[in-house]
Amino acid sequence: MIKSIASSSKIPVFSANQVGGNDDLVFDGQSLAYGPKGQLWARGAEFEEDLILVDIESGSGEVREHAHSDEAAALKALTMGTRDYTRKCGFNSAVLGLSGGIDSALVAAIGAGALGPENVLGVAMPSQFSSPESVEDARALAENLGIQFRIIPIDSLYDGFVKQLAPAFEGREFDITEENIQARVRGVILMALSNKFGHLLLSTGNKSELATGYCTLYGDMAGGLAVLSDVPKTLVYDLAQEVNREKEVIPRSTMEKPPSAELRPDQKDEDSLPPYATLDGILGHYIEKGTDVDQIVKQGFDRKLVSEVVRMVIHNEYKRRQTAPGLKITVKAFGPGRRMPLAQKWRG
């Protein structure tokens, strides 16, 4: 756009752009200078403050390099957004739960890049349903990043809740209620560490989970900043690959194992959700493009599945209203840019 304006007007055009995170908004910098023939004279750095000089007479200036990919740019945006949000809110450090899964691994890497590894605490909170491999993956990640690491088992705390609730639940089978107790016990632990040491709690849920309600209020949704709330699950994997571009930071086993909340024996995300590639395809059309069910079906998706995904999105608006602020990196994020009513009878 700026190149076109400069060449059609036959005058130099400068664009001085804001840089930094302001709540959910992330401004990317990259101030630009174009000459009267539409030639690039200068370009500032991405996602960081910069000073560039331009000689108008000679048409020469400094041109900073772009990120080599969209994934690299998104990672820079999330890192800057996390840094600015944390510091502008008066925090110098962060805490998060490390499950051994891909989402918490990516948030830990972003937190370490934003605040320095010495200012990030990762906490593994295994239950009787957690695999030993998950704890080891969490430990390996913490060592690779150089962040602080602590293990706080929740078995006894969880068992205490179940025992106290047993009379009230008499005759009822184990279900999502008991699964959610685990997530909420973990939320209590993380908030206690946040309160005691002044850490900002980073929640680790991604956009796909928030869209469908595959998350627990007052559990894994607890936090001061939802770093990945605008990052679909498929993009989480792409960003993790970017983190590992030069060396293995996120363990390969974390990247390769089937996604699981590990809230019951042998649980997998696909027990409750479609494969993420399919789910994100539907969500991208519905949320980011505003496409209706009939048009999404014409893109090759099963009508029954599309209708169910749309139902989940509508039904879980109340959860998203109670989540922590997030960082916007797509064309349509949850939050201020997508205000929907909570109390409504319409279900599409």
TORKOL-4160 file (C-alpha; in steps of 0.2 Angstrom, whole numbers, padded with zeros to 4 digits, m for minus):
348
<pt num="1" X="0000" Y="0000" Z="0000"/>
<pt num="2" X="0014" Y="0012" Z="0005"/>
<pt num="3" X="0024" Y="0008" Z="m0011"/>
<pt num="4" X="0009" Y="0011" Z="m0022"/>
<pt num="5" X="0005" Y="0028" Z="m0013"/>
<pt num="6" X="0024" Y="0033" Z="m0015"/>
<pt num="7" X="0025" Y="0028" Z="m0034"/>
<pt num="8" X="0008" Y="0036" Z="m0039"/>
<pt num="9" X="0011" Y="0052" Z="m0029"/>
<pt num="10" X="0030" Y="0053" Z="m0034"/>
<pt num="11" X="0035" Y="0058" Z="m0017"/>
<pt num="12" X="0044" Y="0049" Z="m0003"/>
<pt num="13" X="0032" Y="0041" Z="0010"/>
<pt num="14" X="0037" Y="0037" Z="0028"/>
<pt num="15" X="0026" Y="0026" Z="0039"/>
<pt num="16" X="0031" Y="0027" Z="0058"/>
<pt num="17" X="0022" Y="0012" Z="0066"/>
<pt num="18" X="0019" Y="0008" Z="0084"/>
<pt num="19" X="0027" Y="m0007" Z="0092"/>
<pt num="20" X="0023" Y="m0016" Z="0108"/>
<pt num="21" X="0009" Y="m0026" Z="0117"/>
<pt num="22" X="m0006" Y="m0017" Z="0124"/>
<pt num="23" X="m0018" Y="m0029" Z="0132"/>
<pt num="24" X="m0024" Y="m0041" Z="0118"/>
<pt num="25" X="m0017" Y="m0030" Z="0104"/>
<pt num="26" X="0001" Y="m0033" Z="0097"/>
<pt num="27" X="0009" Y="m0019" Z="0086"/>
<pt num="28" X="0023" Y="m0026" Z="0075"/>
<pt num="29" X="0034" Y="m0010" Z="0072"/>
<pt num="30" X="0042" Y="m0012" Z="0055"/>
<pt num="31" X="0042" Y="0007" Z="0051"/>
<pt num="32" X="0044" Y="0010" Z="0033"/>
<pt num="33" X="0051" Y="0022" Z="0020"/>
<pt num="34" X="0048" Y="0021" Z="0002"/>
<pt num="35" X="0055" Y="0033" Z="m0012"/>
<pt num="36" X="0046" Y="0042" Z="m0025"/>
<pt num="37" X="0047" Y="0028" Z="m0037"/>
<pt num="38" X="0041" Y="0015" Z="m0025"/>
<pt num="39" X="0058" Y="0009" Z="m0020"/>
<pt num="40" X="0061" Y="0003" Z="m0002"/>
<pt num="41" X="0073" Y="0014" Z="0007"/>
<pt num="42" X="0072" Y="0008" Z="0025"/>
<pt num="43" X="0063" Y="m0004" Z="0036"/>
<pt num="44" X="0063" Y="m0005" Z="0055"/>
<pt num="45" X="0064" Y="m0021" Z="0065"/>
<pt num="46" X="0049" Y="m0032" Z="0069"/>
<pt num="47" X="0041" Y="m0033" Z="0086"/>
<pt num="48" X="0055" Y="m0022" Z="0094"/>
<pt num="49" X="0059" Y="m0004" Z="0096"/>
<pt num="50" X="0071" Y="0002" Z="0083"/>
<pt num="51" X="0079" Y="0018" Z="0076"/>
<pt num="52" X="0083" Y="0018" Z="0058"/>
<pt num="53" X="0091" Y="0032" Z="0048"/>
<pt num="54" X="0086" Y="0037" Z="0030"/>
<pt num="55" X="0096" Y="0049" Z="0018"/>
<pt num="56" X="0082" Y="0057" Z="0007"/>
<pt num="57" X="0095" Y="0064" Z="m0005"/>
<pt num="58" X="0104" Y="0048" Z="m0009"/>
<pt num="59" X="0088" Y="0037" Z="m0006"/>
<pt num="60" X="0098" Y="0025" Z="0006"/>
<pt num="61" X="0093" Y="0018" Z="0023"/>
<pt num="62" X="0094" Y="0003" Z="0034"/>
<pt num="63" X="0083" Y="m0012" Z="0030"/>
<pt num="64" X="0080" Y="m0024" Z="0044"/>
<pt num="65" X="0077" Y="m0042" Z="0040"/>
<pt num="66" X="0059" Y="m0049" Z="0040"/>
<pt num="67" X="0055" Y="m0065" Z="0050"/>
<pt num="68" X="0059" Y="m0080" Z="0038"/>
<pt num="69" X="0041" Y="m0086" Z="0040"/>
<pt num="70" X="0024" Y="m0083" Z="0047"/>
<pt num="71" X="0027" Y="m0095" Z="0061"/>
<pt num="72" X="0043" Y="m0085" Z="0066"/>
<pt num="73" X="0033" Y="m0069" Z="0066"/>
<pt num="74" X="0019" Y="m0076" Z="0076"/>
<pt num="75" X="0032" Y="m0082" Z="0089"/>
<pt num="76" X="0040" Y="m0065" Z="0090"/>
<pt num="77" X="0022" Y="m0057" Z="0092"/>
<pt num="78" X="0018" Y="m0069" Z="0106"/>
<pt num="79" X="0034" Y="m0066" Z="0115"/>
<pt num="80" X="0033" Y="m0048" Z="0114"/>
<pt num="81" X="0015" Y="m0048" Z="0119"/>
<pt num="82" X="0019" Y="m0059" Z="0134"/>
<pt num="83" X="0034" Y="m0048" Z="0139"/>
<pt num="84" X="0024" Y="m0031" Z="0138"/>
<pt num="85" X="0008" Y="m0038" Z="0146"/>
<pt num="86" X="0018" Y="m0045" Z="0161"/>
<pt num="87" X="0029" Y="m0030" Z="0164"/>
<pt num="88" X="0015" Y="m0017" Z="0161"/>
<pt num="89" X="0005" Y="m0026" Z="0174"/>
<pt num="90" X="0019" Y="m0025" Z="0187"/>
<pt num="91" X="0025" Y="m0043" Z="0186"/>
<pt num="92" X="0043" Y="m0048" Z="0184"/>
<pt num="93" X="0041" Y="m0067" Z="0183"/>
<pt num="94" X="0029" Y="m0080" Z="0178"/>
<pt num="95" X="0023" Y="m0097" Z="0183"/>
<pt num="96" X="0014" Y="m0111" Z="0173"/>
<pt num="97" X="0009" Y="m0129" Z="0174"/>
<pt num="98" X="0020" Y="m0141" Z="0164"/>
<pt num="99" X="0010" Y="m0156" Z="0159"/>
<pt num="100" X="0022" Y="m0163" Z="0147"/>
<pt num="101" X="0011" Y="m0159" Z="0133"/>
<pt num="102" X="0014" Y="m0147" Z="0118"/>
<pt num="103" X="0003" Y="m0132" Z="0124"/>
<pt num="104" X="0012" Y="m0130" Z="0140"/>
<pt num="105" X="0029" Y="m0133" Z="0132"/>
<pt num="106" X="0026" Y="m0119" Z="0119"/>
<pt num="107" X="0020" Y="m0107" Z="0133"/>
<pt num="108" X="0035" Y="m0111" Z="0143"/>
<pt num="109" X="0047" Y="m0107" Z="0128"/>
<pt num="110" X="0037" Y="m0091" Z="0125"/>
<pt num="111" X="0038" Y="m0086" Z="0143"/>
<pt num="112" X="0057" Y="m0090" Z="0144"/>
<pt num="113" X="0060" Y="m0079" Z="0129"/>
<pt num="114" X="0049" Y="m0065" Z="0135"/>
<pt num="115" X="0055" Y="m0064" Z="0153"/>
<pt num="116" X="0072" Y="m0073" Z="0154"/>
<pt num="117" X="0072" Y="m0092" Z="0159"/>
<pt num="118" X="0077" Y="m0087" Z="0177"/>
<pt num="119" X="0061" Y="m0078" Z="0179"/>
<pt num="120" X="0049" Y="m0093" Z="0174"/>
<pt num="121" X="0044" Y="m0107" Z="0185"/>
<pt num="122" X="0036" Y="m0123" Z="0178"/>
<pt num="123" X="0027" Y="m0134" Z="0189"/>
<pt num="124" X="0023" Y="m0153" Z="0185"/>
<pt num="125" X="0007" Y="m0159" Z="0195"/>
<pt num="126" X="0005" Y="m0177" Z="0192"/>
<pt num="127" X="m0010" Y="m0187" Z="0197"/>
<pt num="128" X="m0013" Y="m0206" Z="0197"/>
<pt num="129" X="m0018" Y="m0204" Z="0179"/>
<pt num="130" X="m0002" Y="m0195" Z="0173"/>
<pt num="131" X="0011" Y="m0206" Z="0164"/>
<pt num="132" X="0029" Y="m0206" Z="0171"/>
<pt num="133" X="0034" Y="m0201" Z="0153"/>
<pt num="134" X="0024" Y="m0184" Z="0154"/>
<pt num="135" X="0034" Y="m0179" Z="0170"/>
<pt num="136" X="0050" Y="m0183" Z="0162"/>
<pt num="137" X="0045" Y="m0173" Z="0146"/>
<pt num="138" X="0041" Y="m0158" Z="0158"/>
<pt num="139" X="0058" Y="m0160" Z="0167"/>
<pt num="140" X="0068" Y="m0162" Z="0150"/>
<pt num="141" X="0059" Y="m0146" Z="0144"/>
<pt num="142" X="0063" Y="m0136" Z="0159"/>
<pt num="143" X="0081" Y="m0141" Z="0158"/>
<pt num="144" X="0082" Y="m0137" Z="0139"/>
<pt num="145" X="0075" Y="m0120" Z="0143"/>
<pt num="146" X="0084" Y="m0117" Z="0159"/>
<pt num="147" X="0069" Y="m0112" Z="0168"/>
<pt num="148" X="0065" Y="m0116" Z="0186"/>
<pt num="149" X="0056" Y="m0133" Z="0189"/>
<pt num="150" X="0046" Y="m0141" Z="0203"/>
<pt num="151" X="0035" Y="m0156" Z="0205"/>
<pt num="152" X="0020" Y="m0156" Z="0216"/>
<pt num="153" X="0010" Y="m0172" Z="0215"/>
<pt num="154" X="m0009" Y="m0170" Z="0218"/>
<pt num="155" X="m0014" Y="m0188" Z="0222"/>
<pt num="156" X="m0017" Y="m0185" Z="0240"/>
<pt num="157" X="m0026" Y="m0168" Z="0237"/>
<pt num="158" X="m0037" Y="m0176" Z="0223"/>
<pt num="159" X="m0041" Y="m0191" Z="0234"/>
<pt num="160" X="m0046" Y="m0180" Z="0248"/>
<pt num="161" X="m0059" Y="m0170" Z="0237"/>
<pt num="162" X="m0066" Y="m0187" Z="0231"/>
<pt num="163" X="m0067" Y="m0194" Z="0248"/>
<pt num="164" X="m0076" Y="m0178" Z="0255"/>
<pt num="165" X="m0088" Y="m0178" Z="0240"/>
<pt num="166" X="m0092" Y="m0197" Z="0241"/>
<pt num="167" X="m0107" Y="m0196" Z="0252"/>
<pt num="168" X="m0115" Y="m0182" Z="0240"/>
<pt num="169" X="m0110" Y="m0192" Z="0225"/>
<pt num="170" X="m0116" Y="m0209" Z="0231"/>
<pt num="171" X="m0123" Y="m0220" Z="0217"/>
<pt num="172" X="m0115" Y="m0209" Z="0204"/>
<pt num="173" X="m0102" Y="m0215" Z="0192"/>
<pt num="174" X="m0085" Y="m0207" Z="0189"/>
<pt num="175" X="m0087" Y="m0194" Z="0175"/>
<pt num="176" X="m0081" Y="m0177" Z="0170"/>
<pt num="177" X="m0084" Y="m0171" Z="0187"/>
<pt num="178" X="m0070" Y="m0180" Z="0195"/>
<pt num="179" X="m0059" Y="m0176" Z="0179"/>
<pt num="180" X="m0062" Y="m0158" Z="0182"/>
<pt num="181" X="m0057" Y="m0159" Z="0201"/>
<pt num="182" X="m0040" Y="m0163" Z="0195"/>
<pt num="183" X="m0039" Y="m0148" Z="0184"/>
<pt num="184" X="m0046" Y="m0137" Z="0198"/>
<pt num="185" X="m0033" Y="m0144" Z="0211"/>
<pt num="186" X="m0019" Y="m0139" Z="0199"/>
<pt num="187" X="m0027" Y="m0122" Z="0197"/>
<pt num="188" X="m0027" Y="m0119" Z="0216"/>
<pt num="189" X="m0008" Y="m0124" Z="0217"/>
<pt num="190" X="m0003" Y="m0113" Z="0203"/>
<pt num="191" X="m0013" Y="m0098" Z="0210"/>
<pt num="192" X="m0005" Y="m0101" Z="0227"/>
<pt num="193" X="0012" Y="m0100" Z="0220"/>
<pt num="194" X="0007" Y="m0085" Z="0210"/>
<pt num="195" X="0001" Y="m0076" Z="0226"/>
<pt num="196" X="0016" Y="m0081" Z="0237"/>
<pt num="197" X="0029" Y="m0077" Z="0225"/>
<pt num="198" X="0021" Y="m0063" Z="0215"/>
<pt num="199" X="0022" Y="m0073" Z="0198"/>
<pt num="200" X="0010" Y="m0070" Z="0184"/>
<pt num="201" X="0001" Y="m0086" Z="0180"/>
<pt num="202" X="0001" Y="m0090" Z="0162"/>
<pt num="203" X="m0013" Y="m0102" Z="0156"/>
<pt num="204" X="m0009" Y="m0114" Z="0142"/>
<pt num="205" X="m0026" Y="m0117" Z="0133"/>
<pt num="206" X="m0026" Y="m0115" Z="0115"/>
<pt num="207" X="m0039" Y="m0107" Z="0103"/>
<pt num="208" X="m0046" Y="m0124" Z="0098"/>
<pt num="209" X="m0050" Y="m0129" Z="0116"/>
<pt num="210" X="m0057" Y="m0112" Z="0121"/>
<pt num="211" X="m0068" Y="m0113" Z="0105"/>
<pt num="212" X="m0076" Y="m0130" Z="0109"/>
<pt num="213" X="m0075" Y="m0128" Z="0129"/>
<pt num="214" X="m0062" Y="m0142" Z="0130"/>
<pt num="215" X="m0056" Y="m0134" Z="0146"/>
<pt num="216" X="m0060" Y="m0132" Z="0164"/>
<pt num="217" X="m0067" Y="m0116" Z="0172"/>
<pt num="218" X="m0056" Y="m0112" Z="0188"/>
<pt num="219" X="m0044" Y="m0126" Z="0183"/>
<pt num="220" X="m0033" Y="m0125" Z="0168"/>
<pt num="221" X="m0042" Y="m0109" Z="0163"/>
<pt num="222" X="m0035" Y="m0100" Z="0179"/>
<pt num="223" X="m0022" Y="m0087" Z="0175"/>
<pt num="224" X="m0018" Y="m0069" Z="0172"/>
<pt num="225" X="m0013" Y="m0071" Z="0153"/>
<pt num="226" X="m0020" Y="m0084" Z="0141"/>
<pt num="227" X="m0004" Y="m0084" Z="0129"/>
<pt num="228" X="m0011" Y="m0096" Z="0116"/>
<pt num="229" X="m0030" Y="m0091" Z="0117"/>
<pt num="230" X="m0028" Y="m0086" Z="0098"/>
<pt num="231" X="m0017" Y="m0100" Z="0093"/>
<pt num="232" X="m0026" Y="m0115" Z="0085"/>
<pt num="233" X="m0019" Y="m0132" Z="0090"/>
<pt num="234" X="m0012" Y="m0135" Z="0073"/>
<pt num="235" X="m0003" Y="m0119" Z="0074"/>
<pt num="236" X="0003" Y="m0124" Z="0091"/>
<pt num="237" X="0013" Y="m0138" Z="0083"/>
<pt num="238" X="0020" Y="m0127" Z="0069"/>
<pt num="239" X="0026" Y="m0114" Z="0082"/>
<pt num="240" X="0034" Y="m0128" Z="0092"/>
<pt num="241" X="0043" Y="m0134" Z="0076"/>
<pt num="242" X="0049" Y="m0116" Z="0075"/>
<pt num="243" X="0055" Y="m0116" Z="0093"/>
<pt num="244" X="0065" Y="m0132" Z="0088"/>
<pt num="245" X="0072" Y="m0125" Z="0072"/>
<pt num="246" X="0090" Y="m0124" Z="0077"/>
<pt num="247" X="0090" Y="m0136" Z="0091"/>
<pt num="248" X="0078" Y="m0148" Z="0101"/>
<pt num="249" X="0071" Y="m0138" Z="0115"/>
<pt num="250" X="0054" Y="m0146" Z="0116"/>
<pt num="251" X="0057" Y="m0164" Z="0118"/>
<pt num="252" X="0053" Y="m0175" Z="0102"/>
<pt num="253" X="0042" Y="m0186" Z="0113"/>
<pt num="254" X="0031" Y="m0171" Z="0117"/>
<pt num="255" X="0029" Y="m0167" Z="0099"/>
<pt num="256" X="0025" Y="m0184" Z="0094"/>
<pt num="257" X="0013" Y="m0191" Z="0107"/>
<pt num="258" X="m0006" Y="m0190" Z="0105"/>
<pt num="259" X="m0013" Y="m0175" Z="0114"/>
<pt num="260" X="m0021" Y="m0180" Z="0130"/>
<pt num="261" X="m0027" Y="m0171" Z="0146"/>
<pt num="262" X="m0023" Y="m0186" Z="0156"/>
<pt num="263" X="m0038" Y="m0184" Z="0167"/>
<pt num="264" X="m0043" Y="m0203" Z="0166"/>
<pt num="265" X="m0035" Y="m0219" Z="0161"/>
<pt num="266" X="m0029" Y="m0219" Z="0142"/>
<pt num="267" X="m0038" Y="m0203" Z="0139"/>
<pt num="268" X="m0035" Y="m0194" Z="0122"/>
<pt num="269" X="m0041" Y="m0178" Z="0115"/>
<pt num="270" X="m0049" Y="m0186" Z="0100"/>
<pt num="271" X="m0061" Y="m0196" Z="0112"/>
<pt num="272" X="m0070" Y="m0179" Z="0114"/>
<pt num="273" X="m0065" Y="m0169" Z="0099"/>
<pt num="274" X="m0063" Y="m0172" Z="0080"/>
<pt num="275" X="m0045" Y="m0173" Z="0074"/>
<pt num="276" X="m0037" Y="m0156" Z="0076"/>
<pt num="277" X="m0033" Y="m0154" Z="0058"/>
<pt num="278" X="m0052" Y="m0156" Z="0054"/>
<pt num="279" X="m0058" Y="m0146" Z="0069"/>
<pt num="280" X="m0046" Y="m0131" Z="0065"/>
<pt num="281" X="m0052" Y="m0131" Z="0047"/>
<pt num="282" X="m0070" Y="m0129" Z="0053"/>
<pt num="283" X="m0066" Y="m0117" Z="0066"/>
<pt num="284" X="m0056" Y="m0106" Z="0054"/>
<pt num="285" X="m0071" Y="m0105" Z="0043"/>
<pt num="286" X="m0084" Y="m0102" Z="0056"/>
<pt num="287" X="m0074" Y="m0090" Z="0068"/>
<pt num="288" X="m0062" Y="m0081" Z="0058"/>
<pt num="289" X="m0071" Y="m0080" Z="0041"/>
<pt num="290" X="m0089" Y="m0080" Z="0048"/>
<pt num="291" X="m0095" Y="m0093" Z="0036"/>
<pt num="292" X="m0111" Y="m0102" Z="0040"/>
<pt num="293" X="m0114" Y="m0121" Z="0041"/>
<pt num="294" X="m0120" Y="m0123" Z="0023"/>
<pt num="295" X="m0105" Y="m0115" Z="0016"/>
<pt num="296" X="m0093" Y="m0124" Z="0027"/>
<pt num="297" X="m0101" Y="m0141" Z="0022"/>
<pt num="298" X="m0098" Y="m0135" Z="0004"/>
<pt num="299" X="m0079" Y="m0135" Z="0008"/>
<pt num="300" X="m0080" Y="m0154" Z="0010"/>
<pt num="301" X="m0084" Y="m0156" Z="0029"/>
<pt num="302" X="m0097" Y="m0167" Z="0036"/>
<pt num="303" X="m0113" Y="m0158" Z="0040"/>
<pt num="304" X="m0117" Y="m0167" Z="0056"/>
<pt num="305" X="m0099" Y="m0164" Z="0062"/>
<pt num="306" X="m0100" Y="m0145" Z="0057"/>
<pt num="307" X="m0116" Y="m0143" Z="0066"/>
<pt num="308" X="m0109" Y="m0151" Z="0082"/>
<pt num="309" X="m0093" Y="m0140" Z="0082"/>
<pt num="310" X="m0104" Y="m0124" Z="0079"/>
<pt num="311" X="m0115" Y="m0130" Z="0094"/>
<pt num="312" X="m0100" Y="m0132" Z="0105"/>
<pt num="313" X="m0094" Y="m0115" Z="0100"/>
<pt num="314" X="m0110" Y="m0106" Z="0104"/>
<pt num="315" X="m0113" Y="m0117" Z="0120"/>
<pt num="316" X="m0096" Y="m0112" Z="0128"/>
<pt num="317" X="m0097" Y="m0093" Z="0126"/>
<pt num="318" X="m0099" Y="m0092" Z="0145"/>
<pt num="319" X="m0082" Y="m0101" Z="0148"/>
<pt num="320" X="m0073" Y="m0089" Z="0136"/>
<pt num="321" X="m0081" Y="m0074" Z="0145"/>
<pt num="322" X="m0072" Y="m0080" Z="0161"/>
<pt num="323" X="m0055" Y="m0084" Z="0153"/>
<pt num="324" X="m0039" Y="m0073" Z="0155"/>
<pt num="325" X="m0035" Y="m0060" Z="0143"/>
<pt num="326" X="m0026" Y="m0066" Z="0127"/>
<pt num="327" X="m0015" Y="m0060" Z="0113"/>
<pt num="328" X="m0023" Y="m0057" Z="0096"/>
<pt num="329" X="m0013" Y="m0064" Z="0081"/>
<pt num="330" X="m0026" Y="m0070" Z="0069"/>
<pt num="331" X="m0040" Y="m0060" Z="0060"/>
<pt num="332" X="m0053" Y="m0064" Z="0073"/>
<pt num="333" X="m0048" Y="m0068" Z="0091"/>
<pt num="334" X="m0060" Y="m0072" Z="0106"/>
<pt num="335" X="m0063" Y="m0057" Z="0117"/>
<pt num="336" X="m0066" Y="m0039" Z="0113"/>
<pt num="337" X="m0066" Y="m0042" Z="0094"/>
<pt num="338" X="m0080" Y="m0055" Z="0095"/>
<pt num="339" X="m0093" Y="m0051" Z="0108"/>
<pt num="340" X="m0107" Y="m0063" Z="0108"/>
<pt num="341" X="m0122" Y="m0065" Z="0120"/>
<pt num="342" X="m0122" Y="m0077" Z="0134"/>
<pt num="343" X="m0140" Y="m0079" Z="0137"/>
<pt num="344" X="m0149" Y="m0084" Z="0121"/>
<pt num="345" X="m0160" Y="m0097" Z="0115"/>
<pt num="346" X="m0154" Y="m0097" Z="0097"/>
<pt num="347" X="m0143" Y="m0112" Z="0093"/>
<pt num="348" X="m0141" Y="m0111" Z="0074"/>
